Amino acid sequence: MVSTPRLVIAAPASNSGKTTVATGLMAAFAACGLAVSPHKVGPDYIDPGYHSLATGRPGRNLDAYMCGTDLIAPLFAHGSAGCDLAVVEGVMGLYDGASGQGELASTAQVAKLLRAPVVLVVDASSQSRSVAALVHGFASWDPQVRIGGVILNKVASDRHEALLRDALDESGLPVLGVLRRAPQVATPSRHLGLVPVAERQGDAVDAVRAMGERVRAGCDLDALMALARTAPALADEAWEPAYAPAEGPRPVVAVAGGAAFTFAYAEHAELLTAAGAEVVVFDPLRDEKLPVGTAGLVIGGGFPEMYAPELAANEPLRRAVTELALSGAPVAAECAGLLYLARELDGKPMCGVLDATARMSERLTLGYRQAVAVSDSPLAAAGTRMRGHEFHRTVLEPGAGPVPAWGMHQPERRVEGYVQRGVHASYLHTHWAASPEVARRFVEHCRAR
């Protein structure tokens, strides 16, 4: 049974202040000495970095499209085990989900799967009495979604607050917090959302601290904790990456990290470890060598375009990556990793493993995808079906090699990515918890070298 008190932080629309409130709540409760489990609805990698900074625990994603609805509660139970409170930040508007697929992957769906009360964050900057109609509409749209209270954000003055409170008195929903406009805690954004924590370091620490102080001053933490405790127990068993690997040495799997490669789901490293690997993180911006004994390489997503000159300047590491890939070692590359393996990125030399060039584009490619592995690779057997997500403003030419990685079936039919020797490289982000055999297969190929 999962009995962790929990809250889902949602909003009527994007840019209402969900990240500020959710991160601030995490920081405020953690400062009170509570063990807080941070979660994020959807595929976003960036917000969980701020959540981790606020709580000291891995930020974890709950994505009903990529992982399936049956895994949401088990993944939540895995992440929240032993914690006093779990805070789940929503995605987009409360009822927004995968395009054209109803409530799938929406914050509302995840809240229902977790049987968690919802706190609605409302941007009140351009309204007064109308806030009651807005809140009433969201609270009554789906009777299975339990909105337990409202936090008013971007409130201009005492008079404005009084008008909002008077209006909401008729709604029957309590006001659990009021936050005034405070640009000093704003976090900088880029084309894919907030700037990752790894790129801001001290500034990110200051921003999270300010969010926590602001939320602690403006919100009723006792009332919020009481609401969290109304969440009933879940009967789901916790997801576990358990697997009995073959006896023998643990192959070293090097995982790219640092400021250029910040996109990673916590469960991937856990699955690799459970499958028998020794996971070692390295930084392609700073390290001139791969970890000693590297038998396989995982290069996830991030913002290599922001660091193309620095990545290009690290010639010793680029040569090491190239030599490893050409030797046939298993290499799994997603999005940023795909670009790093190309000949060049925005005119700067990369590893040259793939006969392709990459460049920044004005066009944002964003959305969920259904894919099937075109051929065998150390990552997936031919015919393996997975769901994933694309999230980039770069273009790779050509977009697919002689042996593509994936055949896409949504939103259009196409092939994408590269499979050559031991390399599997693609724009597609996947969540291995939905297909743990991917990690097992990868480690087995590493062990076989």
VOVEX-129781 format. One record per residue (C-alpha): chain; x, y, z. Coordinates in steps of 0.5 Angstrom, whole numbers, plus 500, padded with zeros to 3 digits. Layout:
N
 chaine east north  up
      A    X     Y   Z
...
END
This chain:
449
 chaine east north  up
      A  500   500 500
      A  502   507 498
      A  500   512 503
      A  505   518 502
      A  501   525 503
      A  501   528 496
      A  499   534 492
      A  499   535 485
      A  500   543 483
      A  496   544 477
      A  494   551 473
      A  489   553 468
      A  494   554 463
      A  502   554 462
      A  506   560 464
      A  501   561 470
      A  506   559 476
      A  506   552 477
      A  514   551 477
      A  515   557 482
      A  509   554 486
      A  511   547 486
      A  519   548 487
      A  517   553 492
      A  513   548 496
      A  518   543 495
      A  524   548 498
      A  519   550 503
      A  517   543 506
      A  524   541 505
      A  527   547 510
      A  522   545 515
      A  525   538 515
      A  521   534 511
      A  523   529 506
      A  520   531 500
      A  519   527 494
      A  519   531 487
      A  515   529 481
      A  513   532 474
      A  508   530 469
      A  510   529 462
      A  517   528 459
      A  520   535 461
      A  527   534 464
      A  529   541 466
      A  524   542 471
      A  526   536 475
      A  533   539 476
      A  530   545 480
      A  526   540 484
      A  532   536 485
      A  535   542 488
      A  530   544 492
      A  529   537 495
      A  536   534 495
      A  532   528 492
      A  532   525 484
      A  526   529 480
      A  522   524 477
      A  517   524 471
      A  510   521 471
      A  509   520 463
      A  502   516 462
      A  504   516 454
      A  511   514 454
      A  510   509 460
      A  503   507 460
      A  497   509 465
      A  499   502 469
      A  506   505 471
      A  504   512 474
      A  502   509 481
      A  508   504 481
      A  513   509 479
      A  510   514 484
      A  511   509 489
      A  518   508 487
      A  520   515 488
      A  516   517 494
      A  518   511 498
      A  520   513 505
      A  518   520 504
      A  514   525 508
      A  510   528 502
      A  510   528 495
      A  509   534 490
      A  507   533 483
      A  508   539 478
      A  503   538 473
      A  504   540 465
      A  501   545 461
      A  493   546 463
      A  490   541 468
      A  486   538 462
      A  491   538 457
      A  494   532 454
      A  497   528 448
      A  494   532 442
      A  488   529 440
      A  488   523 445
      A  483   526 450
      A  486   526 457
      A  492   521 456
      A  498   524 459
      A  494   530 462
      A  495   533 469
      A  488   531 471
      A  489   524 469
      A  495   523 473
      A  492   526 479
      A  486   521 478
      A  491   515 477
      A  495   518 484
      A  488   519 487
      A  491   526 489
      A  488   532 491
      A  490   538 486
      A  492   545 488
      A  490   550 482
      A  495   556 481
      A  491   561 478
      A  495   567 474
      A  490   573 477
      A  494   579 474
      A  488   581 469
      A  482   579 473
      A  478   580 479
      A  471   577 480
      A  472   573 474
      A  477   568 478
      A  471   565 481
      A  468   563 474
      A  474   560 472
      A  476   556 478
      A  468   553 478
      A  469   551 471
      A  476   547 472
      A  473   544 479
      A  466   542 476
      A  469   539 469
      A  471   532 471
      A  468   530 478
      A  474   525 479
      A  479   531 479
      A  479   533 486
      A  481   540 487
      A  482   542 494
      A  484   549 494
      A  487   555 490
      A  494   559 490
      A  493   566 487
      A  499   568 483
      A  501   575 481
      A  497   579 485
      A  498   586 485
      A  496   589 491
      A  492   588 498
      A  486   591 494
      A  486   586 489
      A  487   580 494
      A  481   582 497
      A  477   582 491
      A  479   575 489
      A  478   572 496
      A  471   575 496
      A  470   572 489
      A  472   565 491
      A  468   565 498
      A  462   563 493
      A  466   558 490
      A  467   553 496
      A  474   552 495
      A  479   555 500
      A  485   560 498
      A  491   556 500
      A  496   562 498
      A  497   568 495
      A  503   570 491
      A  505   577 489
      A  509   579 483
      A  516   578 484
      A  520   578 478
      A  527   577 483
      A  525   570 483
      A  524   569 475
      A  528   564 472
      A  531   565 465
      A  528   561 459
      A  530   559 453
      A  527   556 447
      A  525   549 450
      A  523   552 457
      A  527   554 463
      A  535   554 463
      A  537   547 466
      A  540   548 473
      A  547   545 471
      A  548   551 467
      A  546   556 472
      A  549   553 478
      A  549   558 484
      A  544   563 480
      A  539   556 480
      A  541   555 488
      A  539   562 489
      A  533   562 485
      A  530   556 489
      A  532   559 495
      A  528   565 493
      A  522   561 491
      A  522   557 497
      A  522   563 502
      A  516   566 497
      A  512   560 498
      A  513   560 505
      A  511   567 506
      A  505   567 502
      A  502   560 503
      A  499   556 508
      A  503   550 509
      A  499   547 515
      A  493   547 510
      A  497   544 504
      A  500   539 508
      A  493   537 511
      A  490   537 504
      A  496   532 502
      A  494   528 508
      A  487   527 505
      A  490   523 499
      A  488   515 500
      A  492   510 500
      A  494   506 493
      A  494   499 493
      A  500   499 487
      A  506   496 488
      A  512   500 487
      A  516   499 481
      A  523   496 482
      A  529   496 477
      A  530   489 480
      A  534   484 475
      A  538   478 476
      A  544   480 471
      A  549   474 469
      A  555   473 474
      A  562   476 473
      A  565   483 472
      A  560   489 472
      A  562   492 465
      A  563   500 465
      A  557   504 462
      A  559   511 461
      A  554   516 461
      A  555   523 459
      A  553   529 464
      A  555   536 465
      A  552   542 463
      A  551   540 455
      A  548   533 457
      A  543   535 462
      A  537   531 460
      A  536   524 463
      A  531   520 467
      A  533   517 474
      A  530   510 472
      A  535   509 466
      A  541   509 471
      A  538   505 476
      A  536   500 470
      A  543   500 468
      A  545   498 475
      A  540   493 476
      A  542   490 470
      A  549   489 472
      A  553   495 470
      A  557   500 473
      A  555   507 471
      A  560   512 471
      A  558   519 469
      A  563   524 465
      A  563   531 463
      A  564   532 455
      A  566   539 456
      A  571   538 461
      A  574   530 461
      A  579   529 456
      A  578   521 457
      A  572   516 458
      A  572   513 464
      A  577   507 465
      A  574   501 462
      A  568   504 459
      A  565   498 455
      A  559   502 453
      A  556   509 452
      A  550   513 453
      A  549   520 451
      A  543   523 453
      A  539   530 451
      A  541   537 453
      A  543   543 449
      A  550   541 445
      A  548   547 441
      A  550   552 447
      A  557   549 448
      A  559   547 441
      A  565   551 441
      A  567   548 447
      A  565   541 445
      A  569   542 439
      A  575   544 443
      A  575   538 447
      A  579   534 441
      A  582   528 446
      A  575   526 448
      A  572   526 441
      A  577   522 439
      A  576   517 444
      A  568   517 443
      A  570   516 436
      A  575   510 437
      A  570   507 442
      A  564   507 437
      A  568   505 431
      A  570   499 435
      A  563   496 435
      A  562   498 443
      A  555   499 444
      A  553   507 444
      A  546   509 445
      A  545   517 443
      A  539   521 444
      A  538   528 441
      A  544   531 444
      A  548   525 443
      A  546   524 436
      A  548   531 434
      A  555   530 438
      A  556   524 434
      A  555   527 427
      A  561   530 423
      A  559   537 425
      A  554   542 429
      A  553   549 427
      A  560   548 423
      A  564   546 429
      A  567   539 429
      A  564   534 433
      A  565   526 433
      A  564   524 426
      A  561   517 428
      A  555   519 423
      A  556   522 416
      A  551   527 418
      A  551   535 419
      A  547   538 424
      A  545   546 425
      A  540   550 429
      A  533   551 426
      A  527   556 427
      A  523   551 427
      A  521   547 434
      A  520   540 433
      A  515   537 439
      A  511   532 441
      A  510   525 442
      A  511   519 438
      A  510   512 436
      A  516   508 434
      A  518   501 432
      A  526   499 431
      A  527   498 424
      A  533   493 425
      A  537   490 431
      A  542   494 435
      A  545   493 442
      A  539   498 445
      A  533   494 441
      A  531   488 437
      A  528   489 430
      A  521   490 431
      A  521   493 438
      A  515   498 439
      A  516   504 444
      A  513   511 445
      A  517   517 446
      A  518   524 445
      A  521   529 440
      A  524   536 443
      A  529   540 439
      A  530   546 435
      A  536   543 431
      A  536   539 424
      A  540   533 422
      A  542   532 415
      A  540   527 413
      A  535   525 418
      A  536   518 417
      A  542   513 415
      A  542   507 411
      A  540   503 417
      A  535   507 420
      A  534   507 428
      A  526   508 428
      A  520   507 424
      A  515   513 426
      A  508   512 426
      A  505   518 429
      A  504   523 427
      A  507   521 420
      A  510   515 417
      A  518   516 416
      A  524   513 418
      A  529   516 423
      A  536   516 426
      A  542   511 425
      A  544   504 427
      A  551   502 425
      A  556   498 428
      A  554   498 436
      A  551   505 435
      A  544   507 436
      A  543   514 435
      A  536   518 434
      A  532   524 436
      A  527   520 440
      A  527   521 447
      A  525   514 451
      A  523   512 458
      A  526   505 459
      A  522   504 465
      A  516   502 460
      A  521   497 457
      A  526   495 462
      A  529   490 457
      A  532   495 453
      A  537   497 459
      A  538   489 460
      A  540   488 452
      A  545   494 452
      A  548   491 458
      A  549   484 456
      A  552   487 449
      A  557   491 454
      A  558   485 458
      A  560   481 451
      A  565   485 449
END
